[in-house]
Amino acid sequence: MTRGALAQEHFSDAQTLSADYLEEHWYAAYTCANHEKRVAEQLDFRAVEHFLPLYKTVRRWKDRRVCLEMPLFPGYVFVRLALVNRLNVLQVPGVVHLVGFNGSPAAVPVEEVLRVREVLSRGMRAEPHPFLRVGRPVRVKAGPLAGLEGILVRRKNRLRFVVSVKLILRSIAVEVDEADLEPITRHAASSES
């Protein structure tokens, strides 16, 4: 490769890098334990777009039962920003780092954030679920989650629809009716790509 061609390749890589650096994406901010809500409050104060998915759960204490809102993904708050502005997030007390590889933050696919938002916006009762790498892929064909894709699992004679965020290896699950689901065959999934 000639010196000019090498310089041109380096220049185009730098342009791509700077474009990614200036473009807004969703990132997962890893937080100190039990600091997710405080971090979200600080992000509000700093006008940083963020998403903290919560679910309601009932906890029993000695003398009473209390309904609490807990993070669906403990230890994580999603933030939407250009990397050039990442200090606005990294300087928030309770934020440890942006999740990534080799010291570089990695963007969370927007589809995964939208899927989680969609589940929660439909008023479905979502709960944390162990991350699934494999399973029976399905698409919801009817009901409030119509069009969403995920993995189907059985738990205590009930069907659960599992939606995952791969970057942080976390999942959530909602109960669904089997009549509202259709299997996704590998052939159909590959033809859509």
C-alpha positions in Angstrom: 0.0 0.0 0.0 1.4 3.4 -0.9 2.0 6.1 1.6 -0.8 8.3 0.1 -3.3 5.4 0.2 -2.4 4.7 3.8 -2.8 8.4 4.8 -6.2 8.5 3.0 -7.3 5.3 4.8 -6.2 6.8 8.2 -8.0 10.1 7.4 -11.3 8.3 6.5 -11.1 6.3 9.8 -10.6 9.6 11.7 -13.6 11.1 10.0 -15.7 8.0 10.9 -14.5 8.1 14.4 -15.2 11.8 14.8 -18.7 11.3 13.3 -19.5 8.6 15.8 -18.0 10.8 18.6 -20.5 13.6 17.7 -23.6 11.5 17.0 -26.0 10.7 19.8 -26.5 7.0 20.8 -27.8 5.1 23.8 -25.2 3.9 26.3 -25.5 2.0 29.6 -24.1 3.9 32.6 -22.9 1.5 35.3 -23.8 2.8 38.7 -22.8 2.1 42.3 -25.1 -0.3 44.0 -28.6 1.1 44.8 -27.7 4.5 43.2 -29.8 4.2 40.1 -32.6 6.6 41.2 -30.1 9.2 42.5 -28.2 9.1 39.3 -31.4 9.5 37.3 -32.3 12.6 39.4 -28.8 14.1 38.7 -29.2 13.4 35.0 -32.5 15.2 35.0 -30.8 18.2 36.7 -28.1 18.2 34.0 -30.7 17.8 31.2 -29.2 14.5 30.0 -31.7 12.3 28.2 -31.9 9.0 30.2 -34.1 6.0 30.8 -34.3 4.2 34.1 -36.7 1.2 33.7 -38.6 0.5 36.9 -41.0 -2.2 38.1 -43.3 -2.5 41.1 -42.7 -5.1 43.7 -44.2 -5.8 47.2 -41.7 -6.4 50.0 -42.6 -7.8 53.3 -41.1 -6.4 56.5 -41.8 -7.6 60.0 -44.8 -5.4 60.6 -46.0 -4.4 57.1 -46.0 -4.9 53.3 -44.6 -2.1 51.2 -44.9 -1.5 47.4 -41.6 -0.4 46.0 -40.4 0.8 42.6 -37.1 -1.1 41.8 -34.8 -0.9 38.8 -35.4 -3.6 36.2 -31.7 -3.6 35.5 -30.0 -3.1 38.9 -26.8 -1.1 38.5 -27.6 0.5 35.1 -29.2 3.7 33.8 -29.4 4.2 30.0 -28.2 7.6 28.7 -28.5 9.1 25.3 -25.7 11.3 24.3 -22.8 12.0 22.0 -19.5 10.7 23.4 -18.1 14.3 23.2 -20.5 15.1 26.1 -19.8 11.9 28.2 -18.3 14.0 31.0 -21.8 15.2 31.8 -22.6 11.6 32.8 -19.3 10.5 34.1 -19.1 13.3 36.6 -22.5 12.4 38.2 -22.0 11.0 41.7 -22.7 7.3 41.7 -21.8 6.7 38.0 -18.8 4.3 37.7 -18.4 4.2 33.9 -20.1 3.8 30.6 -20.3 0.1 29.6 -18.0 -0.9 26.8 -15.0 -2.8 25.6 -11.3 -2.0 26.0 -12.0 1.3 27.7 -14.3 2.5 24.9 -18.0 3.0 25.6 -20.2 0.7 23.4 -23.6 1.9 22.2 -26.7 0.0 23.1 -28.8 -0.8 20.0 -31.7 1.6 19.9 -34.0 -1.3 19.1 -33.3 -2.9 22.5 -34.0 0.3 24.4 -37.2 0.8 22.4 -38.3 -2.8 23.1 -37.9 -2.3 26.9 -39.7 1.1 26.7 -42.5 -0.4 24.7 -43.1 -3.2 27.2 -43.2 -0.7 30.1 -45.4 1.9 28.2 -48.1 -0.8 27.6 -48.6 -1.2 31.3 -47.4 -4.8 31.4 -46.1 -6.2 34.6 -42.4 -6.7 33.9 -39.9 -8.3 36.2 -36.1 -8.9 36.0 -35.2 -12.3 34.4 -31.9 -14.1 34.0 -30.3 -13.3 30.7 -31.0 -15.8 27.9 -28.6 -16.6 25.1 -30.8 -19.2 23.5 -34.5 -20.1 23.5 -37.6 -20.3 21.4 -37.8 -17.0 19.4 -41.3 -15.6 19.1 -43.1 -12.5 17.8 -46.2 -11.1 19.6 -48.9 -11.0 16.9 -51.8 -9.6 19.0 -52.3 -7.8 22.2 -50.5 -4.8 23.8 -47.1 -6.0 22.7 -47.9 -6.8 19.1 -44.9 -6.7 16.8 -42.3 -7.2 19.5 -39.8 -10.1 19.3 -38.3 -12.0 22.2 -37.8 -15.5 23.7 -40.6 -17.6 25.1 -40.1 -19.5 28.4 -42.4 -21.4 30.7 -42.5 -20.7 34.4 -44.9 -22.3 36.9 -47.3 -23.3 34.1 -47.3 -19.8 32.7 -45.7 -18.4 29.6 -43.2 -15.5 29.8 -42.0 -13.3 27.0 -38.4 -12.3 27.6 -36.8 -9.2 26.2 -33.0 -8.8 26.5 -30.3 -6.1 26.5 -27.3 -7.9 25.2 -24.6 -5.4 26.1 -25.3 -5.6 29.8 -26.5 -9.3 29.7 -29.8 -8.5 31.4 -33.4 -9.4 30.6 -36.9 -8.7 31.6 -40.0 -10.9 31.4 -43.8 -10.3 31.1 -46.6 -12.9 31.1 -48.3 -13.4 27.8 -51.1 -15.5 26.3 -49.9 -18.3 24.0 -52.6 -17.3 21.5 -50.9 -13.9 21.0 -47.6 -15.4 19.9 -46.2 -16.8 16.7 -42.8 -18.6 16.3 -40.0 -17.0 14.4 -38.4 -19.5 12.2 -34.7 -19.2 11.3 -35.6 -18.8 7.7 -38.0 -15.9 8.3 -35.5 -14.2 10.6 -32.6 -14.5 8.1 -34.8 -13.3 5.2 -35.6 -10.1 7.1 -32.0 -9.1 7.7 
